[in-house]
Amino acid sequence: MYTATTAVKGATKTETEGSRTKQKEYQLIKLKNTWCCVENEEEIGKTWNEDKMIISQAKIGETITESGVSWTVKTPIYFCYKVIETQNLLDPNNMTLLYGHVSDPQEVEVYKKKIQKRLVVMDITVEKLYGSKIRKYFEANNIIYKILALETMEETKSMELVLTILEEVHKFGIDRRTEPIIAIGGGVCLDIVGLAASLYRRRTPYIRVPTTLLSYVDASVGAKNGVNFCNCKNKLGSYTPPAATFLDRSFIKTIPRRHISNGLGEILKMALMKHRGLFELLESHGKYLLDTKFQSRNGLASHGDAALTTTRLAIQTMLEELAPNLWEDDLERLVDFGHVISPELEMKVLPALMHGEAVNIDMALMTYVSYESGLITAEEKNRTIQCMITLELPVWHKDCNLPLIKKALGERFKHSGGKLRLPLPTGLGSAEIFNDVNEETMKRAFEKWTEECQELAT
Ligand SMILES: NC(=O)c1ccc[n+]([C@@H]2O[C@H](COP(=O)([O-])OP(=O)(O)OC[C@H]3O[C@@H](n4cnc5c(N)ncnc54)[C@H](O)[C@@H]3O)[C@@H](O)[C@H]2O)c1
């Protein structure tokens, strides 16, 4: 018995003599509005004019056995989305909010000639602060708009709010191709709107405008959205990136100081995992960033443009990790640092801890796991915890106890293919994924963490 494989431009054939199994892989071409399978290169050349056809990247495999035929569809799904820094997003002369997601300037001119409609979903606090400016923006640009102000909080992050949004989208009526839904708010608002948009007519484009630091550097950047379900964090959701994210740091000036720390937690995650320079920036300028709420454009001489550099590095490092793994097919993800125990902790004590705070408590514990595993030195551990304190982040929590840790690790184990994949720092700004951390190490780390950090808890 032998297997012969012939690869040609159109199809790949494998015939296994003896077993009577025939396998073929077809290319797909479109000509005159119809797609068809093509078996080989000669057929393409002979039958059709190559200039007039579209060749798809999709392929159909066919396996013929004695018991029947099976087809395998392989089709790459392509997404393109933009993350754009801008200033004065709500200045009526700034066209970013309306057309920043469109790449082709000629297309923009076509849109401008039509009456445009926009449905804007906003966090209710954000609406109180910025609603009148947003209304003026749309009115100055002759846009038909509707603002839907919702109480988007972790406690209300549910399918009910998704359905409320969908009903409004349906009543308002938008051109699905050209009139994206706009979400303006913190991570909760962006996550809920993202899920609603992914469901409406199976996928409707949407825009994210983050207004908290955490959503600016994290929730805005990737493809994920979601809502809580059955008391589990983000249990329902999808991987549907926005058409674009527009970043205007000036929104951050109205968030409370605690929320700045909350966002700094996610920035610190990227620093600890992959960028020592970012970690050192946070060490030296963290307090200044908190005091100035990321508003200084040039900063004090000694701080340079710390706000701009910090946010840019956080986003760039995040995009590097997310872009090649948008659908999280690869489960070995450094961005999961701080997200191993924190989902259970955050939901258990809701609303006592904000997302970035729960993430930080998890990171503090994992810093001790790393130390107990011999991956970082005592000095590196102490500098990490000290930096967290400078950023006014909690480093310990009484509800993060051994039973909760065990439960959370069990959940992660279940959802990552029967392997516990722990991202752990191996230095300041470097990390690896480990799947051999045992119960004994975890217990030792927990005890040392409690001994050293309990009294630092705020
Ligand atoms: N999709 C993702 O990839 C991703 C990544 C990280 C976090 N998240 C999600 O993000 C959520 C946390 O986001 P968050 O920290 O932004 O919390 P949030 O959305 O709850 O906002 C926090 C609070 O800030 C208020 N607020 C928002 N903007 C304001 C402004 N400019 N001025 C004054 N107040 C303002 C809101 O009213 C809210 O009460 C979590 O649900 C988390 O799961 C998602």
PDBQT file of the ligand as one rigid body, heavy atoms in Angstrom, charges set to zero:
ROOT
HETATM    1  N1  LIG A 501     -12.812  43.417  25.491  1.00  0.00    +0.000 N 
HETATM    2  C1  LIG A 501     -11.651  43.364  26.063  1.00  0.00    +0.000 C 
HETATM    3  O1  LIG A 501     -10.669  42.945  25.465  1.00  0.00    +0.000 OA
HETATM    4  C2  LIG A 501     -11.495  43.856  27.467  1.00  0.00    +0.000 A 
HETATM    5  C3  LIG A 501     -10.213  44.066  28.000  1.00  0.00    +0.000 A 
HETATM    6  C4  LIG A 501     -10.108  44.562  29.305  1.00  0.00    +0.000 A 
HETATM    7  C5  LIG A 501     -11.243  44.827  30.042  1.00  0.00    +0.000 A 
HETATM    8  N2  LIG A 501     -12.475  44.582  29.491  1.00  0.00    +0.000 N 
HETATM    9  C6  LIG A 501     -13.683  44.849  30.283  1.00  0.00    +0.000 C 
HETATM   10  O2  LIG A 501     -13.718  46.230  30.620  1.00  0.00    +0.000 OA
HETATM   11  C7  LIG A 501     -14.488  46.389  31.798  1.00  0.00    +0.000 C 
HETATM   12  C8  LIG A 501     -13.824  47.391  32.695  1.00  0.00    +0.000 C 
HETATM   13  O3  LIG A 501     -13.744  48.633  32.033  1.00  0.00    +0.000 OA
HETATM   14  P1  LIG A 501     -13.581  49.999  32.833  1.00  0.00    +0.000 P 
HETATM   15  O4  LIG A 501     -12.547  49.842  33.854  1.00  0.00    +0.000 OA
HETATM   16  O5  LIG A 501     -13.433  51.050  31.812  1.00  0.00    +0.000 OA
HETATM   17  O6  LIG A 501     -14.945  50.114  33.663  1.00  0.00    +0.000 OA
HETATM   18  P2  LIG A 501     -16.373  50.742  33.353  1.00  0.00    +0.000 P 
HETATM   19  O7  LIG A 501     -16.730  50.639  31.952  1.00  0.00    +0.000 OA
HETATM   20  O8  LIG A 501     -17.292  50.131  34.359  1.00  0.00    +0.000 OA
HETATM   21  O9  LIG A 501     -16.176  52.270  33.725  1.00  0.00    +0.000 OA
HETATM   22  C9  LIG A 501     -15.896  52.603  35.053  1.00  0.00    +0.000 C 
HETATM   23  C10 LIG A 501     -16.734  53.787  35.503  1.00  0.00    +0.000 C 
HETATM   24  O10 LIG A 501     -16.217  54.964  34.916  1.00  0.00    +0.000 OA
HETATM   25  C11 LIG A 501     -17.272  55.814  34.486  1.00  0.00    +0.000 C 
HETATM   26  N3  LIG A 501     -16.711  56.600  33.380  1.00  0.00    +0.000 N 
HETATM   27  C12 LIG A 501     -16.382  56.148  32.158  1.00  0.00    +0.000 A 
HETATM   28  N4  LIG A 501     -15.765  57.123  31.462  1.00  0.00    +0.000 NA
HETATM   29  C13 LIG A 501     -15.723  58.214  32.266  1.00  0.00    +0.000 A 
HETATM   30  C14 LIG A 501     -15.206  59.521  32.109  1.00  0.00    +0.000 A 
HETATM   31  N5  LIG A 501     -14.553  59.902  31.010  1.00  0.00    +0.000 N 
HETATM   32  N6  LIG A 501     -15.335  60.388  33.147  1.00  0.00    +0.000 NA
HETATM   33  C15 LIG A 501     -15.940  60.000  34.294  1.00  0.00    +0.000 A 
HETATM   34  N7  LIG A 501     -16.430  58.774  34.500  1.00  0.00    +0.000 NA
HETATM   35  C16 LIG A 501     -16.323  57.879  33.494  1.00  0.00    +0.000 A 
HETATM   36  C17 LIG A 501     -18.385  54.858  34.141  1.00  0.00    +0.000 C 
HETATM   37  O11 LIG A 501     -19.625  55.481  34.341  1.00  0.00    +0.000 OA
HETATM   38  C18 LIG A 501     -18.201  53.742  35.142  1.00  0.00    +0.000 C 
HETATM   39  O12 LIG A 501     -18.934  53.984  36.283  1.00  0.00    +0.000 OA
HETATM   40  C19 LIG A 501     -14.635  45.008  32.403  1.00  0.00    +0.000 C 
HETATM   41  O13 LIG A 501     -15.965  44.557  32.262  1.00  0.00    +0.000 OA
HETATM   42  C20 LIG A 501     -13.702  44.140  31.593  1.00  0.00    +0.000 C 
HETATM   43  O14 LIG A 501     -14.175  42.813  31.475  1.00  0.00    +0.000 OA
HETATM   44  C21 LIG A 501     -12.619  44.125  28.243  1.00  0.00    +0.000 A 
ENDROOT
TORSDOF 0
